[in-house]
Amino acid sequence: MLGFVEEIVLLQIDDRRGNFVDLPQSAGDVVIAGAALMELALANRIDTDLERLIVVDASPTGDDILDEALARLTASTDELTSAGAIALVSLDSRKFQERALQRLVAKGVLRQADGRWLWVFATRRYPVIDDREQREVKTRLRQLLLTDEIPDPRDVVLICLIDACGLLALVLTPDEIARTQKRVEQLARLDLIGQAMTRAVAEIRFVVRHATTSIY
């Protein structure tokens, strides 16, 4: 199973060209930070109240991306809001993106191909060599958004994240996006992961949406 950071990175890759879809770098940083925080919320490592994001369990998860994000939060001497936590974790987003790419290569989902642009600037492409994971992610999310199927809690969180980041176009057509807005909001309100986790995810989703919109 892929983690949220890996799935978000994978969804952003054009499976024909192997390049990332157009997304402002700052927005990409926010997306990855939000994915890491949502994963930590599901792992019962963080929680939120009306004003703060709190580390409730600082023990390692066994995932080096999540553990580094958690360590940043734990080391902070300031009281953190969700927005502050996203800004803090965003400092490592590019490193986490590269690490997620390496994981996807190691799992055989992507193949790294190095080349040169105009023989001066080194470029790197990541063609999908086994698109089962990518197809499975997109197909799974399309199925949940276009039907009344009850989703897995992790898929609810992933849908909340990609909606907040304006990435639904990676999964749906423009007409489908317009038709499924009520469905997205319905899924976001489902209490499938417990009230505390639902609150934390909702708070992170709100902050990510605001941050991404302000970037655009």
NORGI-V49145 format. One record per residue. RES is the residue in one small letter. SS is DSSP state (hx for helix, st for strand, lp for the rest). NEAR is the number of other ideal C-beta (glycine too) atoms within 12 Angstrom. Layout:
BEGIN
res = [RES,RES]
ss = [SS,SS]
near = [NEAR,NEAR]
END
This chain:
BEGIN
res = [m,l,g,f,v,e,e,i,v,l,l,q,i,d,d,r,r,g,n,f,v,d,l,p,q,s,a,g,d,v,v,i,a,g,a,a,l,m,e,l,a,l,a,n,r,i,d,t,d,l,e,r,l,i,v,v,d,a,s,p,t,g,d,d,i,l,d,e,a,l,a,r,l,t,a,s,t,d,e,l,t,s,a,g,a,i,a,l,v,s,l,d,s,r,k,f,q,e,r,a,l,q,r,l,v,a,k,g,v,l,r,q,a,d,g,r,w,l,w,v,f,a,t,r,r,y,p,v,i,d,d,r,e,q,r,e,v,k,t,r,l,r,q,l,l,l,t,d,e,i,p,d,p,r,d,v,v,l,i,c,l,i,d,a,c,g,l,l,a,l,v,l,t,p,d,e,i,a,r,t,q,k,r,v,e,q,l,a,r,l,d,l,i,g,q,a,m,t,r,a,v,a,e,i,r,f,v,v,r,h,a,t,t,s,i,y]
ss = [lp,lp,lp,hx,hx,hx,hx,hx,hx,hx,hx,lp,st,lp,lp,lp,lp,lp,lp,st,lp,lp,lp,lp,hx,hx,hx,hx,hx,hx,hx,hx,hx,hx,hx,hx,hx,hx,hx,hx,hx,hx,lp,lp,lp,st,st,st,lp,lp,lp,lp,st,st,st,lp,lp,lp,lp,lp,lp,lp,lp,hx,hx,hx,hx,hx,hx,hx,hx,hx,hx,hx,hx,lp,lp,lp,lp,lp,lp,hx,hx,hx,hx,hx,hx,hx,hx,hx,lp,lp,hx,hx,hx,hx,hx,hx,hx,hx,hx,hx,hx,hx,hx,hx,lp,lp,lp,st,st,st,st,st,st,st,st,lp,lp,lp,st,st,st,st,st,st,st,st,lp,lp,lp,hx,hx,hx,hx,hx,hx,hx,hx,hx,hx,hx,hx,hx,hx,hx,lp,lp,lp,lp,lp,lp,hx,hx,hx,hx,hx,hx,hx,hx,hx,hx,hx,hx,lp,lp,lp,hx,hx,hx,lp,lp,lp,hx,hx,hx,hx,hx,hx,lp,hx,hx,hx,hx,hx,hx,hx,hx,hx,lp,lp,lp,lp,lp,hx,hx,hx,hx,hx,hx,hx,hx,hx,hx,hx,hx,hx,hx,hx,hx,hx,hx,hx,hx,hx,lp]
near = [17,28,36,42,44,37,39,48,41,43,43,39,38,21,28,12,15,29,21,31,25,16,30,19,17,23,32,34,32,43,48,47,48,48,49,52,54,50,42,47,45,35,32,22,32,41,31,35,17,13,13,23,40,29,29,22,19,22,16,18,24,13,27,21,39,39,27,26,45,35,23,34,40,25,16,24,10,14,15,30,25,41,27,28,41,45,27,32,46,34,24,30,36,22,23,38,34,21,27,41,33,22,28,37,28,14,22,15,33,34,22,23,18,15,17,12,12,8,8,8,10,12,18,23,25,32,25,34,21,18,23,19,28,34,19,21,37,31,19,28,40,27,23,34,36,25,17,13,16,14,28,20,23,29,35,39,42,46,45,46,47,43,38,38,43,31,39,32,22,34,37,29,15,12,12,20,23,15,16,30,19,14,29,35,18,21,37,34,20,26,17,24,30,17,15,20,32,27,26,38,45,32,37,45,39,25,35,43,32,23,33,31,18,15,20,15]
END
